[in-house]
Amino acid sequence: MRRKLFPYLLVMPAVVYLLGITLYPGIYAMVQSLFRVKFASWTFIGLDNYEKLFTDPEFWASLWNTLVIGASALALQFVIALTLAALAYRDPWVRG
């Protein structure tokens, strides 16, 4: 039984640490998004922040720009990587 649990015990501190630095700030940001925060005063406003966000045309424009740039970068990297792999595969040492 100890032998089976030992690898998990070794990995557990890293998992707890990573969850702590990702999960806690994520939940805190979601809770904070429901409030209007000005310095130390928090005023609950519910989903008003999201309503403003989804009705803002600049948000949709920036989201579209992000998708276009991300897709373009992904396509370009894919073509470059595939070309380099094809060129490397020509070498007999690479083929094995």
Summary of the structure (lengths in Angstrom):
residues: 96
radius of gyration: 23.9
end to end distance: 42.2
largest distance: 68.0
contacts: 171
relative contact order: 0.04
helix: 79%
strand: 8%
